[in-house]
Amino acid sequence: MEEGDEYRRWDELIPDALGLIFRNLPLQEMLTMVPRVCKSWSRAVSGPYCWQEINIEEWSTRCRPDHLDRMLQMLIMRSCGSLRKLCVSGLHKDTNFSFLADHAGSLQTLRIPRSDISDSIVEQIAGRLSTVTFLDVSYCTKISGRALEAIGNHCKLLVGLCRNMHPLDAEGFEAQDDEAYAIATTMPKLKRLEIAYHLVSTESLLQILSSCTNLEFMDLRGCWNVNLDDKFFKEKFQKLTVLGPLVTEDYYETNDWEEDCSEYSDDSDYLAWGFLAGDGGDYDDDESYEEMWDDEGRLEELELRFYEGADAGLYGWPPSP
């Protein structure tokens, strides 16, 4: 080995190795900085190895709906069918859910809280979500027991369900025992169940407890119609941890049971980005986009731009096993 060649060059690393490294970066840097380094890095962030886990939940709560639609489609396309985890909030179009389901062959964790999804669209796409093991449809006010029944009938591997409601949203609802009965009859493998602020009755909850014998954790905060005390749970279900129905002020919402989503969401307060999502062929080492960002890392009054090249499949990379 010649002097100076002792270490392998970063730009010579194989794409899946680069993907493992880049997945630790915030989404903003993945899309706007890494592609500017060199052609091989640009190709790597355009390929599936960086996008097996996608978390844009925080960003999606403050972006424009049209930006969210385009971002979601771009990142899912880059995953090339290898998407395992998706966290996004506030999806509002039926086409978004259909597109997601069409590319969900490897999906295991799906978090879509606050989304404008209906019973009918859930019934249409549930059959394509059969690999999902953890689902979060909290604060989705347009679905009912019909949707949960469809999910339970098709997602046979489901072990975690989050179906929390906001106290104000729950005010206008009648009893939600239909959802509880759907859970009890179609989701026997559940280990974690969150139904905070649901208007479920004691009877329907007992049916869940009777049917879902693998339960390890239940969140019942704000389920005021449930008349079961701590003594009952300790005597009958010793391995089950129950939170609520009384709300504890010192409780902070965490989810240690399900592995945290990858840190693809940035904590800065930017509102929109100029995306450099090309195929690497237009790489220009001289062109700089640093002036587009203000001191706080956001774009002010600048139109969102997508540089959408051919998708990652162009490079012939097979999905990771």
C-alpha positions in Angstrom: 0.0 0.0 0.0 1.4 3.3 -1.0 2.0 6.1 1.5 -1.1 8.2 1.9 -3.4 5.4 0.9 -3.6 3.8 4.4 -7.3 4.8 4.9 -10.1 4.3 2.5 -11.6 7.5 1.1 -15.1 8.5 2.4 -16.4 8.9 -1.1 -15.5 5.2 -1.9 -17.7 3.7 0.8 -20.5 1.5 -0.4 -24.0 3.1 -0.5 -25.4 1.0 2.4 -22.5 2.0 4.7 -23.0 5.7 3.8 -26.7 5.3 4.4 -26.2 4.0 7.9 -24.0 7.0 8.7 -26.3 9.6 7.1 -29.4 8.3 8.8 -28.0 9.9 12.0 -28.3 13.4 10.4 -31.3 15.8 10.6 -33.5 15.7 7.6 -32.5 19.3 6.6 -28.8 18.3 6.3 -29.7 15.1 4.5 -31.5 16.9 1.7 -29.6 20.2 1.5 -26.0 19.6 2.6 -24.9 16.0 2.0 -25.8 16.1 -1.7 -23.4 19.0 -2.1 -20.3 17.2 -0.9 -19.6 14.9 -3.8 -21.4 12.8 -6.4 -21.2 9.5 -4.5 -22.8 11.1 -1.4 -25.5 12.7 -3.5 -26.3 9.3 -5.0 -26.3 7.7 -1.5 -28.9 10.1 -0.1 -31.0 9.5 -3.2 -31.0 5.7 -2.6 -33.0 3.5 -0.3 -30.4 2.9 2.4 -31.0 6.4 3.9 -34.8 6.1 3.9 -35.8 2.9 5.5 -36.9 4.9 8.5 -38.5 8.3 7.9 -39.6 10.7 10.6 -41.0 14.0 9.5 -43.7 14.2 12.2 -42.4 17.4 13.8 -41.7 19.1 10.5 -45.1 18.1 9.1 -47.0 19.9 11.9 -45.8 23.3 10.7 -45.3 23.0 7.0 -47.7 23.8 4.2 -50.0 20.9 3.1 -48.7 21.0 -0.5 -45.1 20.9 0.8 -46.0 17.9 2.9 -47.5 16.0 0.0 -44.5 16.5 -2.2 -42.0 15.7 0.6 -43.8 12.5 1.5 -43.9 11.2 -2.0 -40.3 12.1 -2.7 -39.0 10.3 0.4 -41.2 7.2 0.0 -40.0 6.9 -3.6 -36.4 7.0 -2.5 -37.0 4.1 -0.1 -37.6 1.9 -3.2 -39.9 -0.4 -1.3 -37.7 -0.9 1.8 -39.5 1.6 4.1 -39.9 0.1 7.5 -40.9 3.0 9.7 -42.9 6.2 8.8 -43.8 9.0 11.2 -45.8 11.9 9.8 -48.6 14.1 11.1 -51.6 15.7 9.5 -52.0 13.8 6.2 -55.1 15.2 4.5 -55.6 13.6 1.1 -56.9 10.2 0.2 -54.2 10.0 -2.4 -51.6 10.2 0.2 -52.9 7.2 2.0 -53.2 5.2 -1.2 -49.7 6.1 -2.2 -48.4 5.1 1.2 -50.2 1.8 1.1 -48.8 1.1 -2.4 -45.2 1.3 -1.0 -45.8 -0.4 2.3 -44.5 -3.9 1.5 -41.9 -3.7 4.3 -43.6 -1.2 6.6 -43.6 -2.2 10.3 -44.2 1.0 12.2 -46.8 3.6 11.0 -47.5 6.8 12.9 -50.0 9.1 11.2 -51.6 11.1 14.1 -53.9 14.1 13.4 -54.5 12.8 9.9 -57.7 13.4 8.0 -58.3 9.8 7.2 -61.8 8.2 7.0 -63.3 4.8 7.6 -63.8 4.2 3.8 -60.1 4.9 2.9 -58.9 2.7 5.8 -61.1 -0.2 4.5 -59.6 0.3 1.0 -55.9 0.3 2.1 -55.8 -2.0 5.2 -55.1 -5.1 3.1 -51.9 -3.5 1.9 -50.7 -2.8 5.5 -50.4 -6.4 6.6 -46.8 -6.1 7.7 -47.5 -3.3 10.2 -46.8 -4.2 13.8 -47.2 -0.8 15.4 -49.9 1.8 14.4 -50.6 5.3 15.7 -53.9 6.9 14.6 -54.3 9.2 17.5 -56.4 12.3 17.1 -57.8 11.1 13.8 -61.4 12.2 14.4 -63.0 10.8 11.2 -62.4 7.1 11.9 -64.5 4.8 14.0 -64.8 1.2 14.9 -65.2 0.4 11.2 -61.6 1.5 10.5 -60.2 -0.3 13.5 -62.0 -3.5 12.5 -60.5 -3.3 9.0 -57.1 -2.8 10.5 -57.4 -5.7 12.9 -58.7 -8.0 10.2 -55.8 -7.4 7.9 -52.9 -6.4 10.3 -52.5 -9.8 12.0 -49.1 -8.9 13.3 -50.2 -5.8 15.2 -48.8 -5.6 18.8 -49.1 -1.9 19.4 -52.0 0.6 18.9 -52.2 4.3 19.8 -55.7 5.7 19.5 -55.5 8.6 21.9 -58.0 11.5 21.6 -57.8 15.1 22.6 -60.2 16.0 25.5 -61.9 18.7 23.4 -62.3 16.3 20.4 -63.9 13.7 22.7 -66.6 16.1 24.0 -68.7 15.8 20.8 -68.5 12.1 20.6 -71.1 9.6 21.9 -69.9 6.4 23.5 -67.0 4.8 21.6 -67.6 1.2 22.6 -67.6 0.3 18.9 -63.9 1.0 18.8 -63.3 -1.0 22.0 -65.2 -4.0 20.6 -63.3 -3.8 17.3 -60.0 -3.9 19.2 -61.2 -6.8 21.4 -62.4 -8.9 18.5 -59.7 -8.3 15.9 -56.4 -7.5 17.7 -55.7 -10.4 20.2 -51.9 -10.0 20.0 -51.8 -6.4 21.3 -49.1 -5.8 23.9 -49.5 -2.0 24.1 -52.8 -0.1 23.8 -53.3 3.7 24.3 -56.9 5.0 24.2 -56.6 8.1 26.4 -59.8 10.2 26.6 -61.9 7.7 24.9 -65.5 7.4 26.0 -65.3 3.6 26.5 -67.4 1.8 29.1 -66.3 -0.6 31.8 -68.0 -3.5 30.0 -66.2 -2.8 26.7 -62.8 -2.4 28.4 -63.3 -5.7 30.2 -63.8 -7.4 26.8 -60.5 -6.0 25.7 -58.8 -7.3 28.8 -60.4 -10.7 28.2 -59.5 -11.0 24.6 -56.0 -9.3 24.5 -54.3 -11.5 27.0 -50.8 -10.4 26.0 -51.3 -6.7 27.1 -48.4 -5.2 29.0 -49.4 -1.5 29.0 -52.6 0.4 28.7 -53.1 4.2 28.7 -56.6 4.9 30.1 -56.1 8.5 31.1 -59.3 10.5 30.8 -61.5 7.4 30.2 -64.0 8.7 32.9 -66.6 6.0 32.2 -64.3 3.2 33.3 -65.0 2.2 36.9 -62.1 0.0 37.7 -59.6 0.8 40.4 -55.9 0.0 40.8 -56.7 -2.9 43.2 -58.7 -4.7 40.5 -55.9 -4.5 37.9 -53.3 -5.6 40.5 -55.3 -8.6 41.5 -56.5 -9.7 38.1 -53.7 -8.5 35.7 -50.5 -8.5 37.6 -48.2 -8.1 34.5 -50.2 -5.2 33.1 -49.2 -1.6 33.7 -52.2 0.8 33.6 -52.0 4.5 33.3 -55.2 6.3 34.4 -58.2 6.8 34.3 -57.1 9.7 36.5 -54.7 12.1 34.9 -51.4 12.4 36.7 -49.8 15.9 36.4 -46.3 14.6 36.7 -46.7 12.2 33.7 -44.6 12.9 30.6 -45.6 11.2 27.4 -42.8 8.8 26.5 -42.8 5.6 24.5 -40.0 3.3 25.7 -41.8 0.2 24.6 -41.6 1.0 20.9 -38.2 2.0 19.6 -37.9 5.8 19.0 -38.2 6.8 15.4 -35.0 7.8 13.6 -33.9 11.4 14.2 -34.8 12.7 10.7 -36.8 15.7 12.0 -34.9 18.8 12.8 -35.6 20.9 15.9 -34.9 24.2 14.2 -37.8 26.5 13.4 -37.4 26.8 9.7 -40.6 26.8 7.7 -39.5 25.6 4.2 -36.4 24.3 2.5 -34.8 24.5 -0.9 -34.4 20.8 -1.6 -31.4 19.4 -3.5 -32.9 16.1 -4.5 -31.4 15.5 -7.8 -29.8 12.3 -9.2 -26.2 13.5 -8.7 -25.7 14.2 -12.4 -26.3 17.9 -11.9 -23.7 18.2 -9.1 -22.0 21.5 -9.3 -19.1 22.1 -6.9 -19.1 25.8 -7.5 -22.8 26.6 -6.9 -23.6 27.6 -3.3 -27.0 27.8 -1.6 -25.8 29.0 1.8 -27.1 32.5 1.1 -30.7 31.1 1.1 -30.6 30.4 4.8 -31.0 33.1 7.5 -29.1 33.1 10.8 -31.8 30.8 12.4 -31.6 28.2 9.7 -34.8 28.9 7.9 -35.9 30.3 4.6 -37.7 33.6 4.6 -40.2 34.3 1.8 -38.5 31.9 -0.5 -40.4 29.5 -2.6 -40.0 25.8 -1.9 -38.0 24.2 -4.7 -37.7 20.6 -5.5 -34.9 19.3 -7.7 -36.5 16.0 -8.5 -34.3 13.8 -10.6 -34.8 10.1 -11.5 -35.6 8.0 -8.4 -33.0 6.0 -6.6 -33.8 2.8 -8.6 -31.9 4.4 -11.4 -28.6 3.2 -9.7 -29.7 -0.4 -9.6 -29.4 -0.7 -5.8 -31.5 -3.6 -4.4 -33.4 -2.9 -1.2 -31.5 -3.9 1.9 -32.6 -7.2 3.4 
